[in-house]
Amino acid sequence: MNLELRDRVFLITGGSDGLGLGLARKLVEEGARVAVCGRDRARLGRAQTLLGDDALCFQADVTKTSELDAFIDETFSRFGSLDGAVNNAGRSAGSSIADSDDEAWRQDYELKVIPTLHLSRRVLGALAETGGSIINVLAILARAPGANSTPTAASRAAGLALTKALAHEMGPRGVRVNAILIGLIESDQWVRRAKGAGVDLQEFYANMVKGSKIPLGRIGRAEEFADLAAFLLSPRASYITGVGVSIDGGLSPVI
């Protein structure tokens, strides 16, 4: 299937490694131009090598509005237009509500909700001009929170509500807004956790699968996420908006 992405411009937060980088590579393969941001200079350097000289790999902490604005401004300066934005920055954070503190919740909200809101506001005008779209990368916990799943479950639920509300607001202007709810998928955050625990990565993944009882019996691959996201960003998904699509091997107990 031709996704019709050639020469289109896409912006991805948290795109210097993991799922964000996987998506950026997929978009480049499809002929698109991409801008990604991340906090770590070394990871951005590796991303630049993988994505090529035409890509914008920008150092920015999305929790700092001035840095997020600088990334957005540089994207427009470099490419002149925008066809899609992916709010992907985030990390897994879970503990019991009783044992958590206000600061942990505040930091999670300021990482996962406020930057999504701010970036979306900034790019809506440009996306209305191109008939573009937004993807908010969330987690299946947004629909099915369990014990010890907060604050992530709560902030991701906020992201799901934001997705639906914005889809209603921007539909009349031709802008689509969707969410991808991920389950257990290979990413660099799991690589770092396995390394920190001194556990072989494949063993780490196998234990995750065994403990969560994924119906398909395996962890998801980054390229599977990238294929779904690229489709939702493309004109081939032109009548899909306001939905949250789970990619979880059947793990979520709700549809």
C-alpha positions in Angstrom: 0.0 0.0 0.0 1.3 3.5 -0.9 0.8 5.6 2.2 1.2 8.8 0.1 3.7 10.2 2.6 6.5 11.4 0.3 7.6 14.9 1.0 5.2 15.3 3.8 6.5 16.8 7.1 6.1 15.2 10.5 7.2 16.2 14.0 7.8 13.7 16.8 8.5 14.4 20.4 10.6 11.7 22.2 11.9 10.7 18.9 15.6 10.1 19.6 15.2 6.5 20.5 12.6 3.7 21.1 9.2 3.9 19.5 9.6 7.5 18.4 12.8 6.8 16.5 11.2 3.6 15.0 8.4 5.7 13.6 10.7 8.4 12.3 12.7 5.7 10.4 9.5 4.4 8.9 8.4 7.8 7.8 11.8 8.5 6.2 11.6 5.1 4.4 8.3 6.3 3.0 9.9 9.5 1.7 8.7 11.9 4.4 10.7 14.6 6.1 10.9 14.4 9.9 11.8 16.4 12.9 12.4 14.7 16.3 13.4 16.0 19.7 14.9 14.4 22.8 16.9 15.3 25.8 20.0 13.2 25.3 22.6 14.6 22.9 24.3 11.2 22.3 21.0 9.6 21.4 20.2 12.5 19.1 23.5 12.0 17.4 22.7 8.4 16.7 19.3 9.3 15.5 20.7 11.8 13.1 23.0 9.1 11.6 20.0 6.7 11.2 17.6 9.3 9.8 20.0 11.1 7.5 21.1 14.7 7.1 17.7 16.0 6.0 16.1 15.1 9.3 16.0 17.6 12.1 17.2 16.1 15.4 16.8 18.8 18.1 17.7 18.8 21.7 14.7 19.7 23.8 13.1 18.9 27.1 9.3 18.9 26.5 8.6 19.9 30.1 10.3 23.2 29.4 8.0 25.3 27.3 10.7 27.5 25.9 12.6 24.4 24.6 9.5 22.8 23.2 8.7 26.1 21.4 12.2 26.3 20.0 11.8 22.8 18.6 8.5 23.7 17.0 9.9 26.9 15.6 12.9 25.2 14.1 10.7 22.6 12.5 8.7 25.3 10.7 11.9 27.2 9.8 13.5 24.1 8.3 10.5 22.6 6.5 8.0 25.4 6.1 4.9 23.4 6.7 3.6 20.5 8.8 1.5 17.5 8.0 1.5 15.6 11.3 2.6 15.8 14.9 3.2 12.9 17.2 3.1 13.4 21.0 5.3 10.5 22.1 7.5 11.8 24.9 7.0 10.0 28.2 8.0 7.1 30.4 6.4 4.4 32.5 5.7 5.4 36.1 3.7 3.3 38.4 3.2 2.8 42.1 0.3 2.4 44.6 -1.7 5.5 45.2 -1.2 5.1 49.0 2.6 5.1 48.6 2.9 7.9 46.0 3.4 11.6 46.6 2.1 14.7 45.0 5.3 15.6 43.3 5.4 12.3 41.4 2.0 12.9 40.1 2.8 16.5 39.2 5.9 15.5 37.3 4.1 12.8 35.4 1.3 15.2 34.4 3.8 17.9 33.4 5.7 15.4 31.2 2.7 13.6 29.5 -0.2 16.0 29.5 0.9 19.7 29.4 3.4 19.3 26.6 0.8 17.4 24.5 -1.6 20.2 25.1 0.9 23.0 24.4 2.3 21.4 21.2 -1.1 20.6 19.8 -2.2 24.3 20.3 1.0 25.4 18.5 0.5 23.3 15.4 -3.2 23.3 14.9 -3.2 26.2 12.4 -0.4 24.6 10.3 -2.2 21.3 10.3 -5.5 22.9 9.2 -3.7 24.3 6.2 -2.4 20.8 5.1 -5.3 18.7 6.3 -2.9 17.0 8.7 -3.2 15.0 11.9 -2.1 14.5 15.4 -1.3 11.2 17.2 -1.1 11.0 21.0 0.9 8.0 22.1 -0.7 6.6 25.3 -1.0 3.3 27.0 -3.7 0.7 27.4 -3.8 1.7 31.1 -5.7 4.7 30.0 -8.7 2.5 29.5 -8.0 -0.3 32.0 -6.0 0.9 35.0 -4.9 -1.7 37.5 -3.3 -1.7 40.9 0.0 0.2 41.1 -0.5 1.7 37.6 -0.6 5.4 38.6 0.3 8.1 37.9 0.8 6.8 34.4 -2.8 5.4 34.1 -4.3 8.7 35.2 -2.2 11.0 32.9 -2.8 8.7 30.0 -6.5 8.7 30.6 -6.3 12.5 30.5 -4.5 12.2 27.1 -7.3 10.0 25.8 -9.9 12.6 26.8 -7.9 15.3 25.2 -7.7 13.3 22.0 -11.5 12.9 21.8 -12.2 16.5 22.6 -9.7 17.9 20.2 -10.9 15.6 17.4 -14.4 17.1 17.8 -13.0 20.7 17.9 -10.7 20.3 14.9 -12.7 18.0 12.7 -14.5 20.9 11.0 -11.1 22.3 10.0 -10.0 19.0 8.5 -7.5 18.0 11.3 -7.7 14.4 12.5 -6.7 13.5 16.1 -6.1 9.9 17.2 -4.4 8.0 20.0 -2.4 4.8 20.0 -2.6 2.8 23.2 0.4 0.7 23.6 0.9 -2.5 25.6 4.2 -4.2 26.1 6.4 -3.2 23.1 10.2 -3.3 22.7 11.7 0.0 23.5 14.9 1.5 24.7 13.4 2.2 28.2 13.1 -1.6 28.6 16.7 -2.1 27.4 17.9 0.4 30.0 15.9 -1.3 32.7 17.2 -4.8 31.8 20.7 -3.5 31.8 20.2 -1.7 35.2 18.9 -5.0 36.6 21.8 -7.0 35.2 19.3 -9.2 33.2 19.7 -10.4 29.7 17.3 -8.5 27.5 15.5 -11.5 26.0 15.1 -12.9 29.4 13.7 -9.6 30.6 11.2 -9.6 27.8 10.2 -13.2 28.4 9.5 -12.5 32.0 7.4 -9.5 31.1 5.3 -11.6 28.7 5.0 -14.5 31.2 3.9 -12.1 34.0 1.3 -10.3 31.9 -0.2 -13.2 30.0 -0.3 -11.6 26.6 -2.7 -13.7 24.4 -0.3 -13.5 21.4 2.4 -14.8 23.7 5.1 -12.3 22.8 6.2 -8.7 23.2 5.4 -6.3 20.4 8.0 -4.9 18.0 8.8 -1.3 17.4 8.2 -1.6 13.7 4.7 -2.9 14.4 3.9 0.3 16.2 5.6 2.4 13.4 3.4 0.7 10.8 0.2 1.6 12.7 1.3 5.1 13.4 2.4 5.8 9.8 -1.0 4.6 8.5 -2.9 6.8 10.9 -0.8 9.8 9.9 -1.3 9.1 6.2 -4.1 10.2 3.8 -5.2 6.5 3.7 -6.6 7.0 7.2 -8.5 10.2 6.1 -11.8 9.1 7.7 -10.4 8.0 11.0 -10.4 10.5 13.9 -11.2 10.6 17.6 -10.3 7.0 18.2 -7.8 5.2 20.5 -6.3 2.2 18.8 -4.7 -0.5 21.0 -1.6 -2.3 19.9 -1.0 -4.8 22.7 -1.2 -8.4 21.4 -4.7 -8.7 23.0 -3.5 -7.8 26.5 -6.1 -5.1 27.3 -9.3 -6.5 28.9 -11.4 -3.9 27.2 -12.0 -3.0 23.5 
